[in-house]
């Protein structure tokens, strides 16, 4: 059992993780309350310019929240998420590439084709470019769920080899996809993806300079 101090410290990081998850709600407010009020129509009927503006505003909100949470973790709790700079061995890279391959295969099966190609054909190059900037920032937000959730789990359970952050992102961000998409299978795959992202974070030895681009590719491809 963790000491009272470890429990309180873990709770602090768990709260940061939940705040990162709550950040996704900012887009919901934007897309279903504010923008329909100003545009007089729903998200599915937005013009190209309105879609792009939506992604830009969402990215700014998410980036601002991410900066705030990173700043709080560093200044208040002495936890610098960018302090981990260890390199990975060949085995680690092979495992990560294997997980990336699995992720791409699952994506191809879910989309019945290559996701990037289909979205480019559907959106056109301009919307496609902004959408993938949106994906990149979204990756950063759910990566914060993983980072802070992992720290909380380690403080509470004193076990560093379990992907606590991946479990948490699967149970939060992953389950939300089940409700927003209205598809249990999509939700289950999102939960599994969240778990794999947490595994990659650990295999990368918490080095975000490796983990961030790898997880982004797993999410976006």
C-alpha positions in Angstrom: 0.0 0.0 0.0 1.3 3.5 -0.8 2.1 5.9 2.0 -0.2 8.8 2.6 2.3 11.1 0.8 2.5 8.8 -2.2 -1.2 8.5 -2.3 -1.6 12.3 -2.3 1.1 12.8 -4.9 -0.5 10.1 -7.1 -3.8 11.8 -6.7 -2.3 15.1 -7.9 -1.1 13.5 -11.1 -4.3 11.6 -11.6 -6.2 14.9 -11.4 -3.8 16.3 -14.1 -4.6 13.3 -16.2 -8.3 13.8 -15.8 -8.0 17.5 -16.6 -6.2 16.5 -19.9 -9.1 14.2 -20.6 -11.6 17.0 -19.8 -9.9 19.1 -22.4 -11.6 17.1 -25.1 -14.8 18.5 -23.8 -13.7 21.9 -24.9 -14.2 20.8 -28.5 -17.7 19.5 -27.7 -18.6 22.9 -26.3 -17.1 24.6 -29.4 -18.7 22.3 -31.9 -22.2 21.8 -30.5 -22.8 25.0 -28.6 -20.8 28.0 -29.7 -20.3 27.4 -33.4 -23.8 26.3 -34.2 -25.0 29.4 -32.4 -22.9 31.7 -34.6 -23.2 29.8 -37.9 -26.8 28.8 -37.5 -26.1 25.2 -38.6 -24.6 22.0 -37.2 -21.1 20.6 -37.5 -21.9 18.3 -40.3 -23.1 21.3 -42.4 -20.0 23.5 -41.9 -18.3 24.9 -44.9 -14.7 24.2 -45.7 -13.6 27.5 -44.1 -15.8 26.8 -41.0 -14.3 23.3 -40.6 -10.8 24.7 -40.8 -11.6 27.4 -38.3 -13.0 24.8 -36.0 -9.8 22.7 -36.2 -7.7 25.8 -35.6 -9.7 27.0 -32.6 -9.7 23.5 -31.1 -6.0 23.2 -31.6 -5.4 26.5 -29.8 -7.6 25.5 -26.9 -5.9 22.1 -26.6 -2.4 23.5 -27.0 -3.2 26.1 -24.3 -4.5 23.5 -21.9 -1.5 21.2 -22.6 0.9 24.0 -21.9 -0.9 24.9 -18.6 -0.9 21.2 -17.4 2.8 20.8 -18.3 3.6 24.0 -16.5 1.7 23.0 -13.4 3.4 19.6 -13.3 6.8 21.1 -13.6 6.5 24.1 -11.3 4.1 22.7 -8.6 5.0 19.0 -8.6 8.6 19.1 -9.9 7.8 16.8 -12.7 9.2 17.7 -16.1 7.7 15.4 -18.7 10.5 16.2 -21.2 13.3 15.3 -18.7 13.4 11.6 -19.9 16.1 11.5 -22.6 17.1 7.8 -22.5 17.7 6.1 -25.8 16.1 2.9 -27.0 17.9 -0.3 -28.0 17.3 -2.2 -31.2 14.8 -4.4 -29.4 12.7 -1.5 -28.3 12.6 0.0 -31.8 11.6 -3.4 -33.2 8.7 -3.8 -30.7 7.5 -0.2 -31.4 7.6 -0.8 -35.2 5.7 -4.1 -34.6 3.0 -2.3 -32.7 2.9 0.4 -35.4 2.4 -2.3 -38.0 -0.4 -3.8 -35.9 -2.0 -0.4 -35.5 -1.9 0.2 -39.3 -3.4 -3.2 -40.1 -6.3 -2.6 -37.7 -6.8 0.8 -39.2 -6.9 -0.6 -42.7 -9.4 -3.2 -41.6 -11.6 -0.6 -39.8 -11.5 1.9 -42.7 -11.6 -0.8 -45.4 -8.6 1.0 -47.0 -5.8 3.3 -46.1 -7.1 6.0 -43.8 -4.7 8.7 -45.0 -5.6 8.2 -48.6 -9.3 8.0 -47.9 -9.3 11.2 -45.9 -7.2 13.0 -48.5 -9.7 12.0 -51.2 -12.7 13.0 -49.1 -11.4 16.3 -47.7 -9.1 17.6 -50.4 -5.6 18.7 -49.7 -6.5 21.9 -47.8 -8.9 20.4 -45.2 -6.6 17.3 -45.1 -3.6 19.4 -44.0 -5.5 21.2 -41.2 -7.2 18.0 -40.1 -3.8 16.3 -39.6 -2.5 19.3 -37.7 -5.6 18.8 -35.5 -4.6 15.1 -35.1 -1.1 16.0 -34.1 -2.3 18.3 -31.3 -5.0 15.8 -30.2 -2.2 13.2 -29.9 -0.4 15.5 -27.5 -3.5 15.9 -25.3 -4.2 12.2 -24.9 -0.4 11.6 -24.5 -0.7 13.8 -21.4 -3.4 11.4 -20.0 -0.8 8.7 -20.5 2.1 10.5 -18.9 0.2 11.8 -15.8 -1.8 8.5 -15.5 1.5 6.5 -15.6 3.0 8.7 -12.9 -0.1 8.3 -10.7 -0.2 4.5 -11.1 3.5 4.2 -10.3 3.1 6.2 -7.1 0.0 4.3 -6.0 1.0 0.7 -6.9 4.8 0.9 -7.0 4.9 -1.0 -10.3 6.7 0.6 -13.2 6.2 -2.1 -15.9 2.4 -1.8 -16.1 1.1 0.7 -18.7 -1.1 2.5 -16.2 -1.3 5.5 -18.5 -2.4 3.4 -21.4 -5.1 1.7 -19.3 -6.4 5.1 -18.3 -6.4 6.6 -21.8 -8.2 3.5 -23.0 -10.9 3.8 -20.3 -11.4 7.6 -20.9 -10.5 8.7 -24.4 -11.1 5.2 -25.8 -14.6 4.7 -24.2 -15.6 8.2 -25.4 -15.1 7.0 -28.9 -17.6 4.2 -28.3 -20.3 6.8 -27.4 -19.4 9.4 -30.0 -19.2 6.9 -32.8 -22.1 4.8 -31.6 -20.2 1.7 -32.3 -19.0 -0.8 -29.7 -16.4 -2.3 -31.9 -14.9 1.2 -32.6 -14.9 1.8 -28.9 -13.2 -1.5 -28.1 -10.5 -0.8 -30.8 -10.0 2.7 -29.3 -9.5 1.2 -25.9 -7.0 -1.3 -27.3 -5.2 1.5 -29.1 -5.0 3.5 -25.9 -3.4 0.5 -24.2 -0.9 0.1 -27.0 0.0 3.8 -26.8 0.8 3.4 -23.1 3.0 0.4 -23.9 4.9 2.4 -26.5 5.4 5.2 -24.0 7.1 2.7 -21.6 9.1 1.0 -24.3 10.4 4.5 -25.3 11.5 4.8 -21.7 9.1 7.8 -21.3 11.2 9.8 -23.9 8.6 11.9 -25.6 10.9 12.8 -28.4 10.5 9.1 -29.5 7.1 8.4 -28.1 5.2 11.4 -29.5 6.0 10.8 -33.2 5.5 7.0 -32.9 2.1 7.4 -31.2 1.0 10.1 -33.6 1.8 7.7 -36.5 -0.2 4.9 -34.8 -3.1 7.3 -34.3 -3.1 9.1 -37.7 -2.2 6.3 -40.1 
